[in-house]
Amino acid sequence: MQITLRMPALSPSMTEGTLLKWQKSEGDRVFSGDVIAEIETDKAVIEFEAVEEGILSKILVAEGTEGVQVDAPIAVLVTAGEEASGAVTATAPSSPGAESHDPGRADDVGTSQPAPTDSAGGERIVASPVARRMAEEYGLDLAQIVGSGPGGRIGKEDVAAARERASSGGSGSQAAATVPGGGPKFHAVPNSPKRKVIARRLTESKQQTPHFYLTIDCVVDNLLKSRAEINASSGKAKLSVNDFIVRAAALALHQVPAANASWTEAAILRYDEIDVSVAVATSEGLITPIVRQADRKELHQISSEITALARRAQDVGLKPEEFQGGGFTVSNLGMYGVRQFAAIINPPQGCILAVGVCEPRAIVHDGQLAVGSVMTCTLSVDHRVVDGAVGAEFLQAFKALIEDPSRL
């Protein structure tokens, strides 16, 4: 029996993906649960597992092919003992750049093909999947990069360092170019599929979502004092200001559930659970892993989850359920010294809270001029989902919580 393997829909927003790497070769035996390929969506790199047992008879889409449409045929699996020559009837998708592998002879079925080599001399280069993707994106030759990992394994840090050397005039394969007419030189960094999807979704959000913005100042001296005391007395990992912010946002949503919502043409969806997305910057763009039921978790639990999720986001190792969904987003640029900014709403959510730096400012306290630590927060709101009064109620609740950390 012939089984056609198709590009899966690995996220609600996915319409196409990149087939990054085949983990099986033509002729390999495949068992249920085996990882067949690595597929890149708009959010992460996900392992595609087999659900049937058989022999990988033909690969229809080459590694590195971008723009493979969801449900397009990518490979053919046949049951053991069936002739490949009589089984392969699927055709490769017409995605840009798609290529078909050589099917080989029928008597080759059941034997593994030799692993591909990375260098002209035939020596296989040991590198992590993330490092390989980064090198391809930056136009770098892995053979020219010295790995710092065990056995000379090349990691993402090694590729990042090589890119930095190339950008500063060192060795590298990014080609410098000059704008016609004597303009400044530049280095062209190809857009990854993820970067293209992020650009498209943010453009659509800004163009199609009626944003409005509400800004409030929070005096956080009590929060900073409590944080210092907790970190000094606790044997657990240190809490960050962002942990308090996520917790306060979750509790504020519990008080003002109308802000925990999304827009659809048929109805406004008000979420029963409070799942807070936390914006994390990666080398390939912004990703928003989710702290599930954040209103039910104490500060150290939120802190450990954010730390683990951010680490996996940097390694492109998030599972779909760790970044799909969420009803509200927190984006914090305070660690970069940014005083205030307005974030673009992360569709289909209705709100995103942009948080600035905690800094000393002049304040009026009990009728007297004083100096206090102030943090400016701006709520971007989808006016189809959340009215101005509801957004203001949320910010009032958030401010009361963040200024009285004992309530957190």
FIFILO-372721 format. One record per residue (C-alpha): residue in one letter; x, y, z. Coordinates in steps of 0.2 Angstrom, whole numbers, plus 5000, padded with zeros to 4 digits. Layout:
<recs>
REC / rest / x / y / z
REC / A / X / Y / Z .
...
</recs>
This chain:
<recs>
REC / rest / x / y / z
REC / M / 5000 / 5000 / 5000 .
REC / Q / 5006 / 5017 / 4996 .
REC / I / 5005 / 5031 / 5009 .
REC / T / 5007 / 5049 / 5003 .
REC / L / 5015 / 5060 / 5017 .
REC / R / 5009 / 5078 / 5016 .
REC / M / 5015 / 5095 / 5023 .
REC / P / 5006 / 5096 / 5040 .
REC / A / 4997 / 5111 / 5047 .
REC / L / 5007 / 5113 / 5063 .
REC / S / 4999 / 5129 / 5069 .
REC / P / 4983 / 5138 / 5067 .
REC / S / 4990 / 5152 / 5056 .
REC / M / 5001 / 5140 / 5046 .
REC / T / 4998 / 5140 / 5027 .
REC / E / 5015 / 5135 / 5021 .
REC / G / 5031 / 5129 / 5029 .
REC / T / 5050 / 5126 / 5025 .
REC / L / 5056 / 5108 / 5024 .
REC / L / 5072 / 5111 / 5033 .
REC / K / 5079 / 5093 / 5034 .
REC / W / 5075 / 5075 / 5031 .
REC / Q / 5080 / 5064 / 5045 .
REC / K / 5076 / 5048 / 5035 .
REC / S / 5083 / 5044 / 5017 .
REC / E / 5075 / 5035 / 5003 .
REC / G / 5075 / 5017 / 5006 .
REC / D / 5075 / 5019 / 5025 .
REC / R / 5063 / 5008 / 5036 .
REC / V / 5051 / 5020 / 5046 .
REC / F / 5042 / 5015 / 5062 .
REC / S / 5027 / 5024 / 5070 .
REC / G / 5034 / 5038 / 5080 .
REC / D / 5050 / 5040 / 5071 .
REC / V / 5055 / 5058 / 5066 .
REC / I / 5055 / 5059 / 5048 .
REC / A / 5059 / 5077 / 5045 .
REC / E / 5061 / 5094 / 5053 .
REC / I / 5048 / 5108 / 5047 .
REC / E / 5049 / 5126 / 5051 .
REC / T / 5033 / 5136 / 5054 .
REC / D / 5030 / 5154 / 5057 .
REC / K / 5034 / 5151 / 5075 .
REC / A / 5046 / 5137 / 5078 .
REC / V / 5055 / 5121 / 5071 .
REC / I / 5045 / 5106 / 5074 .
REC / E / 5049 / 5087 / 5071 .
REC / F / 5037 / 5078 / 5059 .
REC / E / 5034 / 5061 / 5066 .
REC / A / 5028 / 5046 / 5056 .
REC / V / 5011 / 5038 / 5061 .
REC / E / 5012 / 5023 / 5049 .
REC / E / 5025 / 5010 / 5047 .
REC / G / 5034 / 5007 / 5030 .
REC / I / 5048 / 5011 / 5019 .
REC / L / 5052 / 5029 / 5013 .
REC / S / 5051 / 5025 / 4995 .
REC / K / 5052 / 5043 / 4987 .
REC / I / 5056 / 5060 / 4994 .
REC / L / 5046 / 5073 / 4984 .
REC / V / 5052 / 5089 / 4992 .
REC / A / 5071 / 5093 / 4994 .
REC / E / 5079 / 5099 / 5010 .
REC / G / 5078 / 5118 / 5012 .
REC / T / 5063 / 5121 / 5001 .
REC / E / 5053 / 5136 / 5006 .
REC / G / 5034 / 5140 / 5004 .
REC / V / 5028 / 5122 / 5004 .
REC / Q / 5009 / 5123 / 5005 .
REC / V / 5000 / 5114 / 5019 .
REC / D / 4993 / 5097 / 5013 .
REC / A / 5005 / 5097 / 4998 .
REC / P / 5013 / 5079 / 4995 .
REC / I / 5031 / 5079 / 5002 .
REC / A / 5036 / 5060 / 5002 .
REC / V / 5029 / 5043 / 4998 .
REC / L / 5029 / 5029 / 5011 .
REC / V / 5026 / 5011 / 5005 .
REC / T / 5022 / 4995 / 5016 .
REC / A / 5037 / 4983 / 5018 .
REC / G / 5039 / 4972 / 5003 .
REC / E / 5030 / 4982 / 4990 .
REC / E / 5039 / 4988 / 4975 .
REC / A / 5044 / 5006 / 4975 .
REC / S / 5043 / 5007 / 4956 .
REC / G / 5025 / 5003 / 4956 .
REC / A / 5020 / 5012 / 4971 .
REC / V / 5025 / 5030 / 4968 .
REC / T / 5011 / 5040 / 4960 .
REC / A / 5011 / 5056 / 4970 .
REC / T / 5019 / 5071 / 4962 .
REC / A / 5029 / 5084 / 4970 .
REC / P / 5021 / 5101 / 4974 .
REC / S / 5024 / 5116 / 4964 .
REC / S / 5032 / 5126 / 4978 .
REC / P / 5046 / 5138 / 4972 .
REC / G / 5063 / 5130 / 4972 .
REC / A / 5055 / 5112 / 4975 .
REC / E / 5065 / 5098 / 4968 .
REC / S / 5063 / 5079 / 4967 .
REC / H / 5076 / 5067 / 4974 .
REC / D / 5082 / 5054 / 4962 .
REC / P / 5071 / 5039 / 4966 .
REC / G / 5085 / 5026 / 4962 .
REC / R / 5082 / 5008 / 4957 .
REC / A / 5069 / 4997 / 4963 .
REC / D / 5081 / 4985 / 4970 .
REC / D / 5088 / 4999 / 4981 .
REC / V / 5073 / 5000 / 4992 .
REC / G / 5077 / 4994 / 5010 .
REC / T / 5094 / 5000 / 5010 .
REC / S / 5099 / 5017 / 5018 .
REC / Q / 5108 / 5030 / 5007 .
REC / P / 5124 / 5037 / 5013 .
REC / A / 5123 / 5052 / 5024 .
REC / P / 5126 / 5069 / 5015 .
REC / T / 5143 / 5077 / 5017 .
REC / D / 5145 / 5096 / 5020 .
REC / S / 5163 / 5099 / 5013 .
REC / A / 5171 / 5096 / 4997 .
REC / G / 5183 / 5083 / 5005 .
REC / G / 5169 / 5072 / 5010 .
REC / E / 5171 / 5075 / 5029 .
REC / R / 5155 / 5078 / 5038 .
REC / I / 5153 / 5093 / 5048 .
REC / V / 5146 / 5091 / 5065 .
REC / A / 5134 / 5106 / 5069 .
REC / S / 5118 / 5108 / 5078 .
REC / P / 5102 / 5110 / 5068 .
REC / V / 5100 / 5128 / 5074 .
REC / A / 5118 / 5132 / 5069 .
REC / R / 5115 / 5125 / 5051 .
REC / R / 5099 / 5136 / 5049 .
REC / M / 5108 / 5151 / 5055 .
REC / A / 5123 / 5148 / 5044 .
REC / E / 5111 / 5146 / 5029 .
REC / E / 5102 / 5162 / 5033 .
REC / Y / 5118 / 5172 / 5036 .
REC / G / 5126 / 5165 / 5020 .
REC / L / 5141 / 5157 / 5030 .
REC / D / 5151 / 5142 / 5025 .
REC / L / 5150 / 5129 / 5040 .
REC / A / 5167 / 5122 / 5034 .
REC / Q / 5175 / 5139 / 5038 .
REC / I / 5168 / 5139 / 5056 .
REC / V / 5178 / 5132 / 5070 .
REC / G / 5166 / 5123 / 5083 .
REC / S / 5168 / 5126 / 5102 .
REC / G / 5157 / 5111 / 5107 .
REC / P / 5162 / 5093 / 5111 .
REC / G / 5172 / 5086 / 5097 .
REC / G / 5172 / 5102 / 5088 .
REC / R / 5153 / 5103 / 5086 .
REC / I / 5147 / 5120 / 5079 .
REC / G / 5134 / 5128 / 5089 .
REC / K / 5123 / 5144 / 5087 .
REC / E / 5136 / 5154 / 5097 .
REC / D / 5150 / 5149 / 5084 .
REC / V / 5139 / 5154 / 5069 .
REC / A / 5134 / 5171 / 5078 .
REC / A / 5153 / 5175 / 5081 .
REC / A / 5157 / 5171 / 5063 .
REC / R / 5143 / 5182 / 5057 .
REC / E / 5150 / 5196 / 5068 .
REC / R / 5168 / 5194 / 5061 .
REC / A / 5160 / 5194 / 5043 .
REC / S / 5150 / 5210 / 5047 .
REC / S / 5166 / 5219 / 5054 .
REC / G / 5176 / 5215 / 5039 .
REC / G / 5183 / 5197 / 5044 .
REC / S / 5181 / 5181 / 5034 .
REC / G / 5164 / 5176 / 5029 .
REC / S / 5153 / 5173 / 5014 .
REC / Q / 5141 / 5187 / 5015 .
REC / A / 5144 / 5198 / 5000 .
REC / A / 5146 / 5217 / 5002 .
REC / A / 5136 / 5227 / 4990 .
REC / T / 5135 / 5245 / 4985 .
REC / V / 5119 / 5255 / 4981 .
REC / P / 5119 / 5261 / 4963 .
REC / G / 5125 / 5279 / 4962 .
REC / G / 5138 / 5278 / 4975 .
REC / G / 5127 / 5274 / 4990 .
REC / P / 5134 / 5266 / 5006 .
REC / K / 5140 / 5248 / 5006 .
REC / F / 5129 / 5235 / 5015 .
REC / H / 5128 / 5216 / 5018 .
REC / A / 5112 / 5208 / 5012 .
REC / V / 5105 / 5196 / 5025 .
REC / P / 5092 / 5184 / 5017 .
REC / N / 5075 / 5184 / 5025 .
REC / S / 5071 / 5167 / 5033 .
REC / P / 5054 / 5160 / 5031 .
REC / K / 5050 / 5164 / 5049 .
REC / R / 5055 / 5182 / 5047 .
REC / K / 5044 / 5184 / 5031 .
REC / V / 5029 / 5177 / 5041 .
REC / I / 5032 / 5189 / 5056 .
REC / A / 5033 / 5203 / 5044 .
REC / R / 5017 / 5199 / 5035 .
REC / R / 5007 / 5196 / 5051 .
REC / L / 5013 / 5212 / 5059 .
REC / T / 5009 / 5222 / 5044 .
REC / E / 4992 / 5214 / 5043 .
REC / S / 4989 / 5218 / 5062 .
REC / K / 4994 / 5236 / 5060 .
REC / Q / 4984 / 5239 / 5044 .
REC / Q / 4968 / 5229 / 5049 .
REC / T / 4967 / 5230 / 5068 .
REC / P / 4960 / 5247 / 5074 .
REC / H / 4974 / 5251 / 5087 .
REC / F / 4972 / 5263 / 5101 .
REC / Y / 4984 / 5266 / 5116 .
REC / L / 4982 / 5269 / 5134 .
REC / T / 4997 / 5274 / 5145 .
REC / I / 5000 / 5274 / 5164 .
REC / D / 5014 / 5277 / 5176 .
REC / C / 5017 / 5265 / 5190 .
REC / V / 5028 / 5269 / 5205 .
REC / V / 5037 / 5253 / 5209 .
REC / D / 5048 / 5257 / 5224 .
REC / N / 5038 / 5245 / 5235 .
REC / L / 5040 / 5232 / 5221 .
REC / L / 5059 / 5234 / 5220 .
REC / K / 5061 / 5233 / 5239 .
REC / S / 5050 / 5217 / 5240 .
REC / R / 5060 / 5209 / 5225 .
REC / A / 5077 / 5213 / 5234 .
REC / E / 5070 / 5206 / 5250 .
REC / I / 5063 / 5190 / 5242 .
REC / N / 5079 / 5187 / 5232 .
REC / A / 5090 / 5190 / 5247 .
REC / S / 5081 / 5178 / 5258 .
REC / S / 5075 / 5164 / 5246 .
REC / G / 5086 / 5150 / 5241 .
REC / K / 5077 / 5149 / 5224 .
REC / A / 5081 / 5157 / 5208 .
REC / K / 5081 / 5176 / 5208 .
REC / L / 5065 / 5185 / 5203 .
REC / S / 5065 / 5198 / 5189 .
REC / V / 5054 / 5213 / 5188 .
REC / N / 5046 / 5205 / 5173 .
REC / D / 5040 / 5190 / 5184 .
REC / F / 5030 / 5203 / 5194 .
REC / I / 5024 / 5211 / 5179 .
REC / V / 5017 / 5195 / 5171 .
REC / R / 5009 / 5190 / 5188 .
REC / A / 5001 / 5207 / 5190 .
REC / A / 4994 / 5207 / 5172 .
REC / A / 4987 / 5190 / 5175 .
REC / L / 4978 / 5195 / 5191 .
REC / A / 4972 / 5211 / 5183 .
REC / L / 4964 / 5201 / 5169 .
REC / H / 4956 / 5190 / 5182 .
REC / Q / 4948 / 5206 / 5189 .
REC / V / 4944 / 5213 / 5171 .
REC / P / 4940 / 5197 / 5161 .
REC / A / 4933 / 5208 / 5146 .
REC / A / 4951 / 5212 / 5142 .
REC / N / 4956 / 5194 / 5140 .
REC / A / 4948 / 5192 / 5123 .
REC / S / 4950 / 5191 / 5104 .
REC / W / 4940 / 5196 / 5089 .
REC / T / 4931 / 5185 / 5076 .
REC / E / 4918 / 5191 / 5064 .
REC / A / 4905 / 5180 / 5072 .
REC / A / 4908 / 5184 / 5090 .
REC / I / 4920 / 5191 / 5103 .
REC / L / 4929 / 5177 / 5111 .
REC / R / 4932 / 5179 / 5130 .
REC / Y / 4944 / 5166 / 5137 .
REC / D / 4940 / 5156 / 5152 .
REC / E / 4959 / 5153 / 5156 .
REC / I / 4972 / 5167 / 5158 .
REC / D / 4986 / 5162 / 5147 .
REC / V / 4999 / 5176 / 5146 .
REC / S / 5011 / 5177 / 5131 .
REC / V / 5028 / 5184 / 5135 .
REC / A / 5038 / 5192 / 5120 .
REC / V / 5055 / 5185 / 5118 .
REC / A / 5068 / 5191 / 5105 .
REC / T / 5077 / 5178 / 5095 .
REC / S / 5090 / 5179 / 5081 .
REC / E / 5076 / 5175 / 5069 .
REC / G / 5063 / 5187 / 5076 .
REC / L / 5050 / 5189 / 5090 .
REC / I / 5041 / 5174 / 5097 .
REC / T / 5029 / 5174 / 5111 .
REC / P / 5029 / 5158 / 5122 .
REC / I / 5015 / 5156 / 5134 .
REC / V / 5013 / 5155 / 5153 .
REC / R / 4997 / 5145 / 5155 .
REC / Q / 4985 / 5149 / 5169 .
REC / A / 4997 / 5163 / 5175 .
REC / D / 4984 / 5169 / 5188 .
REC / R / 4985 / 5153 / 5197 .
REC / K / 5004 / 5152 / 5198 .
REC / E / 5015 / 5160 / 5211 .
REC / L / 5030 / 5171 / 5207 .
REC / H / 5044 / 5158 / 5207 .
REC / Q / 5034 / 5146 / 5197 .
REC / I / 5031 / 5160 / 5184 .
REC / S / 5049 / 5164 / 5184 .
REC / S / 5055 / 5147 / 5181 .
REC / E / 5043 / 5144 / 5167 .
REC / I / 5048 / 5160 / 5158 .
REC / T / 5066 / 5156 / 5160 .
REC / A / 5064 / 5139 / 5153 .
REC / L / 5053 / 5145 / 5139 .
REC / A / 5064 / 5159 / 5134 .
REC / R / 5079 / 5147 / 5133 .
REC / R / 5070 / 5135 / 5122 .
REC / A / 5064 / 5149 / 5111 .
REC / Q / 5082 / 5154 / 5108 .
REC / D / 5086 / 5136 / 5103 .
REC / V / 5071 / 5135 / 5092 .
REC / G / 5065 / 5121 / 5103 .
REC / L / 5048 / 5126 / 5108 .
REC / K / 5033 / 5114 / 5106 .
REC / P / 5018 / 5120 / 5097 .
REC / E / 5007 / 5120 / 5113 .
REC / E / 5020 / 5132 / 5121 .
REC / F / 5018 / 5146 / 5109 .
REC / Q / 5001 / 5143 / 5101 .
REC / G / 4986 / 5152 / 5109 .
REC / G / 4987 / 5165 / 5123 .
REC / G / 4974 / 5178 / 5126 .
REC / F / 4986 / 5193 / 5131 .
REC / T / 5004 / 5198 / 5128 .
REC / V / 5017 / 5207 / 5139 .
REC / S / 5032 / 5215 / 5130 .
REC / N / 5045 / 5222 / 5141 .
REC / L / 5060 / 5232 / 5134 .
REC / G / 5064 / 5240 / 5151 .
REC / M / 5080 / 5230 / 5152 .
REC / Y / 5086 / 5240 / 5137 .
REC / G / 5083 / 5257 / 5145 .
REC / V / 5068 / 5260 / 5134 .
REC / R / 5057 / 5273 / 5143 .
REC / Q / 5040 / 5270 / 5134 .
REC / F / 5034 / 5262 / 5118 .
REC / A / 5018 / 5256 / 5110 .
REC / A / 5018 / 5238 / 5104 .
REC / I / 5009 / 5230 / 5089 .
REC / I / 4995 / 5219 / 5094 .
REC / N / 4999 / 5200 / 5092 .
REC / P / 4984 / 5194 / 5082 .
REC / P / 4971 / 5187 / 5086 .
REC / Q / 4973 / 5194 / 5104 .
REC / G / 4965 / 5210 / 5109 .
REC / C / 4978 / 5218 / 5119 .
REC / I / 4997 / 5219 / 5122 .
REC / L / 5005 / 5228 / 5137 .
REC / A / 5022 / 5237 / 5133 .
REC / V / 5033 / 5240 / 5148 .
REC / G / 5047 / 5252 / 5149 .
REC / V / 5062 / 5254 / 5161 .
REC / C / 5060 / 5257 / 5180 .
REC / E / 5069 / 5274 / 5183 .
REC / P / 5070 / 5288 / 5196 .
REC / R / 5058 / 5302 / 5192 .
REC / A / 5051 / 5317 / 5201 .
REC / I / 5034 / 5313 / 5209 .
REC / V / 5022 / 5321 / 5221 .
REC / H / 5020 / 5311 / 5237 .
REC / D / 5008 / 5317 / 5250 .
REC / G / 5008 / 5334 / 5242 .
REC / Q / 5027 / 5335 / 5243 .
REC / L / 5040 / 5334 / 5228 .
REC / A / 5050 / 5318 / 5229 .
REC / V / 5060 / 5305 / 5219 .
REC / G / 5052 / 5289 / 5215 .
REC / S / 5055 / 5274 / 5204 .
REC / V / 5043 / 5275 / 5190 .
REC / M / 5038 / 5263 / 5176 .
REC / T / 5028 / 5268 / 5161 .
REC / C / 5016 / 5255 / 5153 .
REC / T / 5007 / 5257 / 5137 .
REC / L / 4992 / 5246 / 5133 .
REC / S / 4989 / 5243 / 5114 .
REC / V / 4971 / 5239 / 5112 .
REC / D / 4960 / 5232 / 5097 .
REC / H / 4945 / 5243 / 5098 .
REC / R / 4934 / 5230 / 5090 .
REC / V / 4937 / 5219 / 5106 .
REC / V / 4940 / 5230 / 5120 .
REC / D / 4932 / 5248 / 5123 .
REC / G / 4942 / 5262 / 5130 .
REC / A / 4934 / 5261 / 5148 .
REC / V / 4938 / 5242 / 5149 .
REC / G / 4956 / 5246 / 5144 .
REC / A / 4957 / 5259 / 5157 .
REC / E / 4950 / 5247 / 5170 .
REC / F / 4963 / 5235 / 5166 .
REC / L / 4977 / 5247 / 5168 .
REC / Q / 4970 / 5253 / 5185 .
REC / A / 4969 / 5236 / 5191 .
REC / F / 4987 / 5232 / 5185 .
REC / K / 4994 / 5248 / 5193 .
REC / A / 4986 / 5244 / 5210 .
REC / L / 4993 / 5227 / 5210 .
REC / I / 5011 / 5232 / 5204 .
REC / E / 5012 / 5246 / 5217 .
REC / D / 5007 / 5235 / 5231 .
REC / P / 5017 / 5219 / 5228 .
REC / S / 5010 / 5211 / 5244 .
REC / R / 4995 / 5207 / 5233 .
REC / L / 5005 / 5197 / 5221 .
</recs>
